[in-house]
Amino acid sequence: MKRKVPFAIGEIYHIFNRGVAKCTICSLEADFWRFLQGLCLFNNTKSTNSILAHLERDRGELNMKVLKSYIVDPTNERNGLVRILAYCVMGNHYHLIIEEVQEGGITQFMHKFGVGYANYFNSKYGRVGSLFQGRFKSVLVDNERYLQYLLVYINVLNPAEFVNPNWKEDGIQDIGAVLRFAEGYSWSSHQDYLGKRGSLILDKRVLGRMFPTPAAYLDLVHMVLDEKKYQEISHLALE
């Protein structure tokens, strides 16, 4: 079945999905790390079948230091399928902002990543069948304001569910608590835009031009929360 809005090179999309029947897709910290490692390694035009398993076999327990050494090794030629501008992984769902850079790049990347991560999760937890709820969902990000609000939604408002679970209905009750939690949440790109971490996953060229400093990005976050701009994007939440 063809998508209503086909992907096009140079366009940016909000990509999201959740576990089938709202099931857990990341249970332990190791699962979140594996999810992020997959986002990095499967973004490659070259075949990456079992690359994570091979790295673990050859280099021991896979961590970001091992992953970085592999990525920067000039003998491991890489050619990205997409640019990942932002991400957030939650217990039962995920959100990405992705730019298509190769013809069919998003489709190829999401297929390789989805199959690779599901194989890992199913093998680890002794389950069978689909992990994700059908095809991943996609929405064209067709204006700058939407892109900026979406960045805050993914980086800050997703983790906000842990400290303010009813924010969609009642608004953000404690902005300080939400910001503190988001700053400590390792599974979104918020720390990267705050300048506290340099991600192997992200390509910030578009959003980096909009927010060249952590202070500029934090100004956006405060504006969205203080002025309740999140009310314009609350429909993005996965029910």
Secondary structure as the mmCIF struct_conf table of DSSP 4:
data_model
#
loop_
_struct_conf.conf_type_id
_struct_conf.id
_struct_conf.beg_label_comp_id
_struct_conf.beg_label_asym_id
_struct_conf.beg_label_seq_id
_struct_conf.end_label_comp_id
_struct_conf.end_label_asym_id
_struct_conf.end_label_seq_id
BEND BEND1 LYS A 4 VAL A 5
TURN_TY1_P TURN_TY1_P1 ILE A 9 GLY A 10
STRN STRN1 ILE A 12 ARG A 18
STRN STRN2 GLY A 19 GLY A 19
HELX_RH_3T_P HELX_RH_3T_P1 VAL A 20 LYS A 22
BEND BEND2 ILE A 25 ILE A 25
BEND BEND3 LEU A 28 LEU A 28
HELX_RH_AL_P HELX_RH_AL_P1 GLU A 29 LEU A 41
TURN_TY1_P TURN_TY1_P2 PHE A 42 PHE A 42
BEND BEND4 ASN A 44 LYS A 46
TURN_TY1_P TURN_TY1_P3 ASN A 49 SER A 50
HELX_RH_AL_P HELX_RH_AL_P2 ILE A 51 ARG A 59
BEND BEND5 GLY A 60 GLU A 61
HELX_RH_AL_P HELX_RH_AL_P3 MET A 64 VAL A 72
TURN_TY1_P TURN_TY1_P4 PRO A 74 THR A 75
BEND BEND6 ASN A 76 ASN A 76
BEND BEND7 LEU A 81 LEU A 81
STRN STRN3 VAL A 82 VAL A 89
BEND BEND8 GLY A 91 ASN A 92
STRN STRN4 HIS A 93 GLU A 100
BEND BEND9 GLN A 102 GLN A 102
TURN_TY1_P TURN_TY1_P5 GLU A 103 GLY A 104
HELX_RH_AL_P HELX_RH_AL_P4 GLY A 105 TYR A 125
TURN_TY1_P TURN_TY1_P6 GLY A 126 GLY A 126
BEND BEND10 GLY A 129 GLY A 129
BEND BEND11 LEU A 131 LEU A 131
STRN STRN5 PHE A 132 PHE A 132
BEND BEND12 GLN A 133 ARG A 135
HELX_LH_PP_P HELX_LH_PP_P1 PHE A 136 PHE A 136
STRN STRN6 LYS A 137 LEU A 140
BEND BEND13 ASN A 143 ASN A 143
HELX_RH_AL_P HELX_RH_AL_P5 GLU A 144 VAL A 152
HELX_RH_PI_P HELX_RH_PI_P1 TYR A 153 LEU A 157
TURN_TY1_P TURN_TY1_P7 ASN A 158 ASN A 158
HELX_RH_3T_P HELX_RH_3T_P2 PRO A 159 PHE A 162
TURN_TY1_P TURN_TY1_P8 VAL A 163 VAL A 163
TURN_TY1_P TURN_TY1_P9 PRO A 165 ASN A 166
HELX_RH_AL_P HELX_RH_AL_P6 TRP A 167 ASP A 170
BEND BEND14 GLN A 173 GLN A 173
HELX_RH_AL_P HELX_RH_AL_P7 ILE A 175 GLY A 184
TURN_TY1_P TURN_TY1_P10 SER A 186 TRP A 187
STRN STRN7 SER A 188 SER A 188
BEND BEND15 SER A 189 SER A 189
HELX_RH_AL_P HELX_RH_AL_P8 HIS A 190 TYR A 193
TURN_TY1_P TURN_TY1_P11 LEU A 194 GLY A 195
BEND BEND16 LYS A 196 LYS A 196
BEND BEND17 LEU A 200 ILE A 201
STRN STRN8 LEU A 202 LEU A 202
HELX_RH_AL_P HELX_RH_AL_P9 ARG A 205 MET A 210
BEND BEND18 THR A 213 THR A 213
HELX_RH_AL_P HELX_RH_AL_P10 PRO A 214 ASP A 226
TURN_TY1_P TURN_TY1_P12 GLU A 227 LYS A 228
HELX_RH_3T_P HELX_RH_3T_P3 LYS A 229 GLU A 232
TURN_TY1_P TURN_TY1_P13 ILE A 233 ILE A 233
HELX_RH_3T_P HELX_RH_3T_P4 SER A 234 LEU A 236
BEND BEND19 ALA A 237 ALA A 237
#
